[in-house]
Amino acid sequence: MKDTAPETIYLADYTAFGFVIDRVQLTFRLDPKATRVLSRIAFRPNPDAAEHDFFLHGEELKLIRARINGAEVTPQMVPGGLRCDVPEGPFLWEAEVEIAPEDNTALEGLYMSNGMYCTQCEAEGFRKITYYPDRPDVMAVFDVRIEGEMPVMLSNGNPGDTGNGFAEWHDPWPKPAYLFALVAGDLVNHPDRFTTASGSDVELNIWVRPGDEGKCAFGMQALKDSMRWDEEVYGREYDLDIFNIVAVDDFNMGAMENKGLNIFNSSCVLASPETSTDGNYERIEAIIAHEYFHNWTGNRITCRDWFQLCLKEGLTVYRDSQFTSDMRSAPVKRISDVIMLRARQFREDNGPLAHPVRPESFVEINNFYTATVYEKGAELIGMLKTLVGDEAYDKALELYFERHDGDAATIEDWLKVFEDTTGRDLSQFKRWYSQAGTPRLSVTEEFADGTYTLHFEQKTPPTPGQEAKDPRVIPIAVGLLNPNGDEVMPTTVLEMTEARQSFSFDGLSARPVPSILRGFSAPVILERESDNAERAFLLAHDTDPFNKWEAGRALARDGLLAMIREGAAPDQGYLDAVATMARDSALDPAFRALALGLPGQEELAQSLHDAGDTPDPQAIWEALETLRQTRAEHMQDITAKLYAEFQVTEPFEPSAAQAGARALANAALGMITRLDGGAQAQRQYDSADNMTQQLAAFSCLLEAGKGEEAVRAFYEQWQNDRLVIDKWFSMQVIHADPAEAADVAASLTQHQDFSMKNPNRFRATLGALAMSPAAFHHASGKGYALLADWLIRLDALNPQTTARMCSQFETWRRYDEGRQAKVKAALERILATPDLSRDTTEMVTRILEG
């Protein structure tokens, strides 16, 4: 039956669990249809708890028997778990339950993926394995015994006894249940070793299905690089004898940081030049680093409750961004992060799903694994580091690890270590954690008698449940340039704390050109009147890579907005400036490739909406197409030279240097294709020896309308590689004409290789449609109807993926009445579905009511 009146959980209602767990012993007797889980858990009363209510979470479990101190008991079965009378002192709880991993399509708890047993317990999946206090502040040492016929049986911690049909594991570090992991299957390993800074020898393994062994080397190197980097930058050593990674095909997330046994979506660990693009390699490197860094920021120090999710995720995302910056190009990484932040998190902040970095309430915690918690949470760490300085940041982190190792901590604990090491009062900074929405930072200026003054005003629009906003601390990194392009004031961080605040700079001989919000020093929307001449000047002369890129982006955006609103021709100033930038050999090829990118359809729609206009997705798409065509014609004298100059002739390496060269060459190929009809793209497709080049050419052929043969050839070549075929599905939808894209996606759902049970394949097909605004928001409403049809079907199998995909509807109120009516009908149809999950019910309700 449909979930009745889902309970809202509030941060303010937190109370400590009534018992402490001294030890957990679990035995798994594996069977696809009837796995038995035996638990022996040593409890004692928690002296810090106000109440001692013995409630254990449990869902979809068949209780076989339960004992307390060896005596049979009959617990009271209640919604979401069980209750039982217990002794006043310490006691031993024993339970035996039966579960059916093969029938678990939600991919939470213990389930099966292509014959492999696998777990996913974050956030609340452990309650589908056995009865337990499934909350992050309950931490315990686990001993696990796995019994079965699988050749490889893994769990957290260090290996213990192993014999015919069993394997035992001991994790000496107390952990919450969400970090529990078990994998059992026919697996082969890619082994290596790592010696820590203190001399400990660590066994490393990446476990994969037979046949994938050749795709592990890069992931292993990324793991070793992450381990060394964490030692050198944060002073954190690994703390077990073994570290295992397992690649799993059916996985809702990218990866999971379970202590000592990281479980990865196959797409986030398997890599080879033939099957993976440069973008895949960089993503794999970052995700492996992210999950490894969780060993300290997430595992050794976890979060007290799920409202503190940003404590572990924001800090760890920030750390993996630092790592990628050190391993590759810091400016390119920063620009890429901001592009993603604006595309995903700013959209979230400006819609019905807006919520603070630390929410005050939730119905389903899985719905708060969001860009706000992760990406904006990381931005807060970066701002804090900017405000206190590098040295103070390092001291605060050292104190954080020392003070809270083994704790389930809070945002208050996090900020307190900074207050204690710096003497600063961070109560105003804490508003970033409690207030939703993206601040608008408006700027005016004046110059007189050698003094230049910047006047700032900050405003944050209302968000659901938060009408009024208080001023936040905003670090504004500013530089000043002379009219000749020389920098007269290097980057200086201004600390804004009031709603309105001014800053003056004396002793200037001429009115400077300001470079504001360098490095994107705060996640705000900067509003300042400027003109194309100034933007072209900054694109040419700014010493800050981010603002150099931002100037070109603003040139393109304003020109596109004029084309959309007024039917204007493409802006000549932008065309000249971008051509000059592309020719500049002093610039990193990766930077030039990024600077050749154009604002996305979502970014332009949001800009129009913010200005009070109703965006037309088709008009936005047409303006972008016109500008791309005009730019290709304008730059035709240099694109062939760029394409030839940046061909990589050496053997493929997933290095930053090679990736940057390929990115610039392929950007040039895209422009060439618009003039030669795909002839050069076909030559590249035919000769490509790596997926980056092949997929770029495939994309160009589809854009040119010459991809019919390539679609067939690509499938025939890669039909046995599931990850490459995900690309095949998505590329056809992405590059379809907006009027036809929903039909293309619908036809692909009928393909023999489509399966909605696999999250990767579902996202590659329906997700690709939803992420193409002109196609998804086509006036016919076909995109809305198709996605709603499939979400209704998927919800019964996988509520978590369904709920997350519902967020594609979140911008519906910015569009015209006709589109709004069609979206509303689709959402109401989803909501009326019998037995709709709690996850999806919450998401659709928030979108409709927001």
C-alpha positions in Angstrom: 0.0 0.0 0.0 1.1 3.6 -0.5 3.1 5.1 2.4 0.7 6.9 4.7 1.5 10.3 6.1 5.3 10.1 5.8 7.0 11.4 9.0 9.0 14.6 8.8 12.2 14.5 10.7 13.5 17.7 12.3 17.1 18.7 13.3 15.7 20.4 16.4 14.3 17.0 17.7 17.6 15.2 17.8 18.2 13.0 20.9 21.0 10.6 21.6 20.2 6.8 21.2 19.5 5.2 24.5 22.2 2.5 24.3 25.9 2.2 23.4 27.1 -0.8 21.4 30.3 -2.4 22.4 30.6 -5.0 19.7 28.7 -6.3 16.7 29.0 -9.9 15.3 27.3 -10.7 12.1 27.0 -14.0 10.2 25.7 -14.1 6.7 24.5 -17.4 5.2 24.2 -16.3 1.6 21.4 -17.5 -0.6 19.8 -15.4 -3.5 16.3 -15.9 -2.3 16.8 -16.7 1.4 19.9 -15.2 2.9 20.0 -15.7 6.7 21.6 -12.9 8.8 22.5 -13.7 12.4 23.4 -10.8 14.7 24.9 -10.7 18.1 25.1 -7.2 19.5 26.4 -6.2 22.9 24.4 -3.2 24.2 24.6 -1.2 27.4 22.7 1.9 28.5 24.0 5.2 27.2 24.6 7.5 30.3 24.3 10.6 28.1 20.8 9.6 26.8 17.6 11.1 28.2 15.6 8.0 27.4 16.4 4.3 27.0 13.8 3.2 24.5 15.0 0.1 22.8 14.0 0.6 19.2 15.8 -1.1 16.3 15.2 -0.1 12.7 14.2 -2.8 10.3 12.5 -2.9 6.9 11.5 -5.8 4.6 12.9 -8.4 7.1 11.5 -11.7 8.1 12.3 -12.2 11.8 13.1 -15.9 12.5 14.0 -15.5 16.2 15.2 -13.1 18.8 17.0 -13.6 22.1 18.2 -11.4 25.0 21.0 -12.9 27.1 20.1 -16.3 25.5 16.4 -16.2 26.3 13.8 -16.2 23.6 11.9 -12.9 23.3 8.9 -11.7 21.2 9.6 -8.1 20.2 6.7 -5.7 19.4 6.8 -5.1 15.7 6.1 -1.4 14.9 6.3 0.7 11.7 9.9 0.9 10.6 11.3 -1.7 13.1 10.7 -3.3 16.5 10.7 -2.5 20.2 11.5 -4.8 23.1 11.8 -4.7 26.9 15.4 -5.0 27.9 17.4 -5.4 31.1 18.6 -2.3 33.0 22.3 -3.1 32.6 24.4 -4.5 29.7 22.8 -7.2 27.6 23.4 -9.3 24.5 20.8 -9.0 21.7 20.6 -11.9 19.2 18.5 -12.0 16.1 18.1 -14.1 13.0 16.4 -12.7 9.9 15.8 -13.8 6.4 16.1 -11.5 3.3 16.0 -12.0 -0.5 18.9 -10.2 -2.2 17.8 -11.4 -5.6 14.5 -9.6 -5.3 16.0 -6.3 -4.1 15.7 -4.0 -7.1 15.9 -0.9 -5.0 19.7 -1.5 -4.7 19.7 -0.6 -1.0 20.7 -3.0 1.7 22.0 -6.4 0.4 21.2 -7.0 -3.3 22.5 -8.9 -6.3 24.1 -7.4 -9.4 24.8 -9.9 -12.2 25.2 -12.7 -9.8 27.3 -10.8 -7.3 26.1 -10.0 -3.7 26.6 -6.4 -2.9 25.5 -3.8 -0.3 24.7 -0.2 -0.3 23.8 1.1 3.2 24.1 4.9 3.0 21.9 6.4 4.1 19.5 4.0 5.6 20.0 0.7 3.9 21.4 -1.4 6.8 17.9 -1.6 8.2 17.1 -3.8 5.2 19.8 -6.3 6.3 19.0 -6.8 10.0 17.4 -5.1 13.0 19.8 -2.4 14.2 19.9 1.3 15.4 20.5 2.5 11.9 21.7 6.0 12.6 25.1 7.6 12.1 25.8 8.5 15.7 25.7 4.8 16.8 29.2 3.5 16.2 30.6 0.0 16.9 33.3 -2.4 16.1 32.2 -5.1 13.7 33.1 -8.8 13.3 31.7 -10.4 10.2 31.5 -14.0 9.0 30.3 -14.7 5.4 29.2 -18.3 4.5 28.6 -19.2 0.9 29.9 -20.7 -2.3 31.3 -17.5 -3.8 35.0 -17.6 -4.5 35.5 -14.1 -3.2 33.8 -12.8 0.0 34.7 -9.4 1.3 33.7 -7.1 4.2 35.1 -4.1 6.1 38.4 -4.0 7.9 41.1 -6.7 7.9 40.7 -10.3 6.9 40.5 -13.0 9.5 40.1 -16.7 9.2 39.2 -18.1 5.7 38.3 -21.6 4.8 36.2 -23.7 2.5 32.9 -21.8 2.2 33.5 -19.0 4.7 35.5 -15.8 5.2 35.8 -13.7 8.4 36.6 -10.0 8.6 37.3 -7.7 11.6 37.1 -3.9 11.5 38.9 -2.5 14.5 37.6 1.0 14.0 34.1 1.9 15.4 31.7 2.8 12.6 28.1 3.5 12.0 25.9 1.0 10.1 25.8 3.1 7.0 29.5 2.3 6.4 29.0 -1.5 6.5 29.8 -3.4 3.3 29.7 -6.9 2.0 30.6 -8.2 -1.5 30.6 -11.8 -2.6 31.0 -13.1 -6.1 33.1 -14.5 -8.9 35.7 -11.7 -9.0 39.3 -11.2 -10.0 41.6 -8.6 -8.5 44.1 -6.1 -9.8 46.6 -6.1 -6.8 49.2 -3.6 -5.7 50.8 -2.4 -2.4 51.4 0.9 -0.7 53.8 1.9 2.0 52.6 4.6 4.3 54.7 7.5 5.6 55.3 5.6 8.9 56.3 2.4 7.1 53.1 0.3 7.2 52.6 -2.0 4.3 49.1 -1.9 2.9 47.6 -4.5 0.4 45.6 -2.8 -2.3 43.0 -4.6 -4.6 40.6 -3.5 -7.3 38.1 -6.4 -7.7 36.2 -6.7 -11.0 34.3 -9.2 -13.1 36.4 -11.5 -15.2 37.3 -9.7 -18.4 37.6 -6.2 -16.8 41.1 -6.8 -15.4 42.7 -4.7 -18.1 40.7 -1.6 -17.0 42.1 -1.2 -13.5 45.6 0.2 -13.8 44.6 3.8 -13.9 42.2 3.5 -10.9 45.0 1.8 -8.9 47.4 4.6 -9.7 44.8 7.2 -8.7 44.3 5.4 -5.4 48.0 5.4 -4.6 48.3 9.1 -5.6 45.4 9.8 -3.3 46.9 8.0 -0.4 50.2 9.8 -0.8 48.5 13.2 -1.3 46.5 12.8 1.9 49.6 12.1 3.8 51.5 15.1 2.4 48.8 17.7 2.4 46.6 16.7 5.4 48.9 14.4 7.4 46.4 11.5 7.2 47.7 8.0 6.9 45.7 4.9 6.0 44.8 2.8 9.1 44.1 -0.8 8.0 46.2 -3.6 6.5 44.2 -3.8 3.3 42.1 -1.5 1.1 39.7 -3.0 -1.4 37.7 -1.5 -4.2 34.9 -3.4 -6.0 33.4 -2.4 -9.3 29.6 -3.1 -9.5 27.4 -2.6 -12.5 24.1 -1.9 -10.8 24.7 1.0 -8.3 22.6 4.0 -7.6 25.5 6.3 -6.8 29.0 6.9 -8.1 30.7 5.2 -5.3 30.6 4.5 -1.5 33.3 5.0 1.1 32.6 1.9 3.3 35.5 1.5 5.7 38.3 -0.4 3.9 35.9 -1.8 1.2 34.9 0.9 -1.2 32.1 -0.1 -3.6 32.1 1.7 -7.0 29.8 2.1 -9.9 31.7 0.4 -12.6 31.7 3.6 -14.7 33.6 5.3 -11.9 36.6 3.0 -11.7 37.1 1.0 -15.0 39.2 2.8 -17.6 41.1 2.1 -20.8 42.1 4.4 -23.7 39.9 2.5 -26.1 36.7 2.7 -24.0 37.2 5.8 -21.8 37.4 9.5 -22.6 39.7 12.0 -21.0 36.7 13.2 -19.1 36.1 9.7 -17.8 39.7 9.5 -16.6 39.5 12.7 -14.7 36.2 11.8 -13.1 37.5 8.4 -12.1 40.6 9.9 -10.5 38.5 12.4 -8.6 35.9 9.9 -7.4 38.6 7.4 -6.2 40.2 10.3 -4.4 36.9 11.4 -2.9 36.0 8.0 -1.5 39.5 7.4 -0.2 39.6 10.9 1.5 36.4 9.9 3.3 38.5 7.5 5.4 39.2 10.4 7.7 36.5 13.0 6.7 33.5 10.7 6.9 34.6 7.4 8.5 37.1 8.2 11.3 35.0 11.3 11.9 31.4 10.8 10.8 28.3 12.9 11.1 26.1 12.9 14.2 22.9 12.8 12.2 21.9 13.1 8.6 21.4 16.9 8.9 25.2 17.1 9.2 25.6 15.3 5.8 27.4 18.4 4.4 30.1 18.0 7.2 31.5 14.9 5.6 30.5 15.6 2.0 31.3 19.3 1.7 34.7 18.8 3.2 35.5 15.8 1.2 34.4 17.4 -2.1 36.7 20.3 -1.3 39.6 18.0 -0.6 39.1 16.0 -3.8 39.0 19.4 -5.7 42.3 20.3 -4.1 43.7 17.0 -5.2 42.6 17.3 -8.8 43.9 20.9 -8.9 47.3 19.6 -7.7 47.3 16.6 -10.1 46.1 18.6 -13.2 45.4 22.3 -13.8 44.1 24.4 -10.9 42.6 27.1 -13.0 40.8 24.6 -15.3 39.6 22.7 -12.3 38.2 25.8 -10.7 36.4 26.9 -13.9 35.0 23.4 -14.4 33.7 23.3 -10.8 32.0 26.7 -11.2 30.3 25.6 -14.5 28.9 22.6 -12.7 27.9 24.7 -9.6 26.0 27.2 -11.7 24.3 24.5 -13.8 23.2 22.3 -10.9 23.3 24.1 -7.6 22.3 27.6 -8.7 19.3 26.0 -10.4 18.5 24.1 -7.2 18.8 27.4 -5.2 16.4 29.2 -7.5 13.6 26.6 -7.5 11.2 24.6 -5.4 13.9 22.2 -4.2 16.0 25.0 -2.6 17.2 24.1 0.9 20.1 25.1 3.2 23.4 23.4 3.1 22.4 21.9 6.4 18.6 21.3 6.1 16.3 21.8 9.1 14.0 18.9 8.2 13.5 16.1 5.7 11.0 13.2 5.0 13.5 11.0 3.0 17.2 11.6 3.5 18.0 10.1 0.1 16.4 13.2 -1.4 19.1 15.4 0.2 22.1 14.0 -1.6 22.1 17.2 -3.6 24.4 19.7 -5.3 23.6 22.1 -2.4 25.0 19.6 0.2 27.9 18.5 -1.9 29.1 21.3 -4.2 27.8 24.3 -2.2 29.0 22.6 1.0 32.5 22.5 -0.6 32.3 26.1 -1.5 31.8 26.9 2.2 35.0 25.1 3.0 36.8 27.1 0.4 35.4 30.4 1.7 36.4 29.5 5.2 39.9 28.8 4.1 40.1 32.1 2.2 38.9 34.0 5.3 41.3 32.5 7.8 44.3 31.9 5.5 46.2 28.7 4.6 48.2 28.4 7.8 45.2 28.8 10.1 43.2 26.4 8.0 45.9 23.8 8.4 46.0 24.3 12.2 42.2 24.1 12.5 42.2 20.8 10.5 44.8 19.3 12.7 42.8 20.2 15.8 39.6 18.8 14.1 41.3 15.4 13.5 42.8 15.4 17.0 39.6 16.5 18.8 37.0 14.5 16.9 38.7 11.2 15.8 36.1 8.5 16.6 33.3 11.0 16.9 30.0 11.6 15.2 30.4 15.4 14.8 28.3 18.4 13.9 28.7 21.6 12.0 29.1 23.4 15.4 32.0 21.1 16.2 33.6 21.9 12.8 33.3 25.7 13.2 34.4 25.5 16.8 37.9 24.3 15.9 38.3 27.3 13.6 37.1 29.6 16.3 39.5 28.0 18.8 42.5 28.2 16.5 41.9 31.7 15.1 39.9 33.5 17.8 37.3 34.5 15.2 33.6 34.6 15.8 32.0 32.5 13.1 28.4 32.9 14.1 27.6 35.0 11.0 29.5 32.7 8.7 27.3 29.9 10.0 24.4 31.5 8.2 25.8 30.0 5.0 24.8 26.6 6.5 21.3 27.6 7.6 20.1 30.0 4.8 19.1 28.7 1.4 19.4 30.6 -1.8 22.2 32.2 -3.8 23.1 35.7 -2.7 23.0 38.4 -5.4 26.0 40.7 -5.0 25.4 44.0 -6.8 28.3 46.4 -7.4 28.6 50.1 -8.3 31.8 52.2 -8.3 33.2 55.7 -8.4 36.6 57.3 -9.0 37.7 60.8 -7.8 41.0 62.3 -6.9 43.0 59.1 -7.1 40.5 57.2 -4.9 38.5 54.3 -6.3 35.5 53.0 -4.4 33.5 49.9 -4.8 30.0 49.8 -3.3 28.5 46.4 -2.7 25.0 45.3 -1.7 24.0 41.7 -1.0 20.5 40.3 -1.3 19.2 36.8 -1.2 15.8 36.1 -2.7 13.1 34.2 -0.7 13.2 30.4 -0.9 10.6 27.9 0.2 10.1 28.3 4.0 12.6 31.2 4.2 11.3 34.6 3.2 13.8 36.9 5.0 17.5 36.5 4.8 20.2 38.0 7.0 23.5 39.3 5.6 26.3 36.7 5.2 30.0 37.0 5.4 31.2 37.1 1.8 34.9 37.0 0.9 35.3 39.1 -2.3 38.7 38.6 -4.0 39.4 41.8 -6.0 42.3 42.9 -8.3 42.7 46.3 -10.1 44.2 46.8 -13.6 45.4 50.0 -15.2 44.0 51.0 -18.6 47.1 49.7 -20.2 46.5 46.2 -18.8 49.1 46.3 -15.9 47.9 45.1 -12.5 48.0 48.0 -10.0 46.6 46.0 -7.1 47.1 42.3 -6.8 44.4 40.0 -5.5 43.0 41.4 -2.2 40.3 39.7 -0.2 37.6 42.1 1.0 35.4 40.8 3.8 31.8 41.9 3.4 29.6 41.4 6.5 26.9 44.0 6.1 23.9 44.3 3.7 25.7 47.3 2.1 29.4 48.0 2.4 32.0 50.1 0.5 35.7 49.6 0.1 38.1 52.4 -1.1 41.6 52.2 -2.7 43.8 55.3 -2.7 46.8 56.6 -4.7 45.7 55.5 -8.2 46.8 57.6 -11.2 43.9 56.6 -13.4 40.5 54.9 -13.1 41.2 51.2 -12.8 39.4 48.3 -14.4 38.2 46.0 -11.5 38.5 42.3 -11.6 35.9 41.2 -9.0 35.3 37.8 -7.4 38.6 36.4 -8.6 38.8 32.6 -8.4 35.0 32.8 -7.8 35.8 33.5 -4.1 32.1 33.0 -3.0 29.1 31.2 -4.5 27.2 34.4 -5.4 25.7 35.9 -8.5 27.7 39.1 -9.3 25.6 41.9 -10.7 27.5 44.8 -12.2 27.0 47.0 -15.3 29.8 46.4 -17.8 30.2 46.7 -21.5 31.8 44.5 -24.2 34.9 46.7 -24.4 35.7 46.1 -20.7 35.0 42.4 -21.0 37.2 42.1 -24.0 39.9 44.0 -22.1 39.7 41.5 -19.2 39.7 38.6 -21.5 43.0 39.9 -22.9 44.7 41.2 -19.7 43.2 39.8 -16.5 45.9 37.9 -14.6 43.2 35.8 -12.8 42.4 32.8 -14.9 38.9 32.5 -13.7 38.0 36.1 -14.4 39.7 35.9 -17.7 37.4 33.0 -18.6 34.4 34.8 -17.0 34.9 37.8 -19.2 34.6 35.7 -22.3 31.6 33.9 -20.9 29.9 37.2 -20.1 30.6 38.4 -23.6 29.0 35.3 -25.1 26.0 35.3 -22.7 25.1 39.0 -23.2 25.3 38.6 -27.0 23.1 35.5 -26.8 20.5 37.2 -24.7 20.3 40.0 -27.2 19.9 37.5 -30.0 17.1 35.7 -28.0 15.3 38.9 -27.0 15.8 41.2 -29.9 16.7 38.9 -32.8 20.1 40.7 -32.9 23.0 39.4 -34.9 25.9 37.6 -33.2 28.1 40.1 -31.4 31.2 41.1 -33.3 33.1 42.0 -30.2 32.7 38.5 -28.8 33.7 36.9 -32.2 36.8 39.0 -32.4 37.8 38.5 -28.7 37.3 34.7 -28.7 39.3 34.4 -31.9 42.1 36.4 -30.4 42.0 34.2 -27.3 42.1 31.0 -29.3 45.2 32.2 -31.1 47.0 33.0 -27.9 49.7 30.3 -27.6 50.6 31.5 -24.1 47.3 30.1 -22.8 46.9 26.5 -21.7 45.1 24.5 -24.4 42.7 23.2 -21.8 41.9 26.7 -20.8 41.3 27.7 -24.4 39.0 24.7 -24.9 37.0 25.8 -21.9 36.9 29.4 -23.1 35.5 28.2 -26.5 32.5 26.7 -24.6 29.3 28.6 -24.7 26.8 29.2 -21.9 24.4 26.3 -21.6 20.7 26.4 -22.3 19.9 26.2 -18.6 22.2 29.1 -17.8 20.5 31.3 -20.5 17.1 30.3 -19.3 17.9 31.2 -15.8 19.4 34.6 -16.9 16.2 35.4 -18.8 14.0 34.3 -15.9 16.0 36.4 -13.4 15.4 39.4 -15.6 11.7 38.9 -15.6 11.4 37.3 -19.0 9.8 34.0 -19.9 12.4 31.8 -21.5 11.6 30.0 -24.8 13.7 26.8 -24.9 13.5 26.6 -28.7 14.6 30.2 -29.1 17.5 29.6 -26.8 18.6 26.6 -28.8 18.3 28.4 -32.1 20.4 31.3 -30.8 23.1 29.0 -29.7 23.1 27.2 -33.0 23.3 30.5 -34.9 26.2 31.7 -32.8 28.0 28.4 -33.2 27.6 28.5 -37.0 28.7 32.2 -37.2 31.7 31.6 -35.0 32.8 28.6 -37.1 32.7 30.9 -40.2 34.4 33.7 -38.3 37.3 31.5 -37.1 37.7 29.2 -40.2 41.1 30.7 -40.9 42.5 29.3 -37.5 40.4 26.2 -36.7 42.3 24.0 -39.2 45.6 25.2 -37.8 44.4 24.5 -34.2 43.2 21.1 -35.2 46.5 20.2 -36.8 48.7 21.8 -34.1 47.1 20.0 -31.2 46.9 16.5 -32.6 48.5 14.1 -30.1 50.8 11.8 -32.0 52.4 10.1 -28.9 50.8 7.0 -27.4 47.7 7.8 -25.4 48.2 9.0 -21.8 45.4 10.2 -19.6 47.6 13.2 -18.6 46.4 16.8 -18.2 48.7 17.9 -21.0 47.4 15.4 -23.6 43.8 15.8 -22.4 44.1 19.6 -22.9 45.5 19.2 -26.4 42.8 16.8 -27.4 40.1 19.1 -25.9 41.3 22.0 -28.0 41.7 20.0 -31.2 38.2 18.5 -30.8 36.7 22.0 -30.1 38.2 23.0 -33.4 36.8 19.9 -35.0 33.3 20.9 -33.9 33.7 24.2 -35.8 35.2 22.6 -38.8 32.3 20.1 -39.0 29.9 23.0 -39.4 31.6 24.0 -42.6 32.7 20.7 -44.2 29.6 18.7 -43.4 31.5 16.1 -41.3 34.2 15.1 -43.7 37.1 15.7 -41.2 35.0 14.1 -38.4 34.6 11.0 -40.5 38.3 10.8 -41.1 38.9 11.1 -37.3 36.3 8.6 -36.5 37.8 6.1 -39.0 41.3 6.5 -37.6 40.7 7.0 -33.9 42.6 4.7 -31.6 41.1 6.0 -28.4 37.6 6.8 -27.1 38.2 10.5 -26.7 38.8 11.0 -30.4 36.2 8.4 -31.5 33.4 9.9 -29.4 34.2 13.5 -30.4 34.0 12.5 -34.0 30.8 10.5 -33.4 29.3 13.6 -31.8 30.3 15.8 -34.7 28.8 13.3 -37.2 25.5 13.2 -35.3 25.4 17.1 -35.2 26.0 17.2 -38.9 23.2 14.8 -39.6 25.7 12.3 -41.0 25.7 9.8 -38.1 23.4 7.0 -39.3 26.3 4.8 -40.4 28.3 5.7 -37.4 25.5 4.8 -35.1 25.4 1.3 -36.6 29.2 0.9 -36.7 29.7 2.2 -33.1 27.1 -0.3 -31.8 28.6 -3.2 -33.7 32.1 -2.4 -32.4 31.1 -1.9 -28.7 27.9 -3.9 -28.2 29.7 -6.1 -25.6 31.0 -3.2 -23.5 28.2 -2.0 -21.3 29.9 1.3 -20.3 30.6 2.3 -23.9 27.1 1.4 -24.9 25.8 3.8 -22.2 27.6 6.5 -24.3 25.9 5.2 -27.5 22.5 5.6 -25.9 23.1 9.1 -24.5 24.8 10.5 -27.6 21.9 9.7 -29.9 19.4 11.5 -27.6 21.7 14.5 -26.9 22.4 15.2 -30.5 18.8 14.7 -31.8 16.8 17.6 -33.1 14.8 19.0 -30.2 11.5 18.1 -31.9 12.6 14.5 -32.3 14.6 13.8 -29.2 11.7 12.4 -27.2 10.9 10.1 -30.0 14.5 9.0 -30.2 14.7 8.3 -26.5 11.4 6.4 -26.7 12.7 4.2 -29.5 15.9 3.5 -27.5 13.9 2.3 -24.5 12.6 -0.4 -26.8 16.2 -1.5 -27.7 17.3 -4.9 -26.6 20.1 -3.4 -24.5 17.9 -1.0 -22.6 17.1 -1.9 -19.0 15.5 0.4 -16.5 16.9 -1.8 -13.7 20.4 -0.6 -14.4 20.7 3.1 -13.2 23.5 3.8 -15.6 21.5 2.8 -18.7 18.3 4.5 -17.4 20.2 7.8 -16.9 22.0 7.4 -20.2 18.7 7.4 -22.0 16.0 9.2 -20.1 18.5 11.4 -18.2 20.1 12.5 -21.5 16.6 13.7 -22.6 16.0 15.5 -19.4 19.3 17.3 -19.5 18.7 18.7 -23.0 16.3 21.6 -22.3 15.1 22.4 -25.8 14.2 18.7 -26.2 12.8 18.0 -22.7 10.8 21.3 -22.7 9.6 21.0 -26.3 6.3 22.7 -26.6 4.6 19.4 -27.6 5.1 18.1 -24.0 6.4 14.8 -25.4 9.5 14.9 -23.1 7.5 15.5 -20.0 5.1 12.7 -20.8 7.8 10.2 -21.7 9.9 10.8 -18.5 6.7 10.6 -16.3 5.8 7.3 -17.9 9.1 5.8 -17.1 9.4 7.3 -13.6 6.1 5.7 -12.8 7.4 2.3 -13.9 10.8 2.7 -12.2 9.5 3.8 -8.8 8.2 0.4 -8.0 11.7 -1.0 -8.6 14.1 1.8 -7.6 12.6 4.7 -5.6 15.9 6.4 -5.0 16.8 6.8 -8.7 13.2 7.7 -9.5 13.1 10.5 -6.9 16.4 12.0 -8.1 15.3 12.0 -11.7 12.1 13.9 -10.7 14.3 16.9 -10.1 14.4 17.5 -13.9 11.0 19.0 -13.5 12.1 21.6 -10.9 12.3 24.6 -13.2 8.8 24.2 -14.6 7.4 27.5 -13.2 9.8 29.6 -15.2 8.2 28.6 -18.5 5.0 29.7 -20.3 1.6 28.6 -19.3 1.3 25.9 -21.9 4.5 24.1 -20.7 3.5 24.6 -17.1 0.2 22.9 -17.6 1.9 20.0 -19.3 4.5 19.6 -16.5 1.8 19.9 -13.8 -0.2 17.2 -15.5 2.8 14.9 -15.7 3.7 15.5 -12.0 0.1 15.0 -10.8 0.0 11.7 -12.8 3.1 10.6 -11.0 1.7 11.6 -7.7 -1.5 9.7 -8.3 0.3 6.4 -8.9 -0.8 3.7 -6.5 1.9 2.6 -4.0 4.2 5.5 -4.9 7.3 5.5 -2.8 8.0 7.9 0.0 11.1 9.1 -1.8 9.2 10.1 -5.0 6.1 11.4 -3.2 8.2 13.9 -1.3 10.1 15.1 -4.3 7.0 15.6 -6.5 5.1 17.3 -3.7 7.9 19.7 -3.1 8.2 20.5 -6.8 4.5 21.1 -7.2 4.2 23.2 -4.1 7.4 25.2 -4.4 
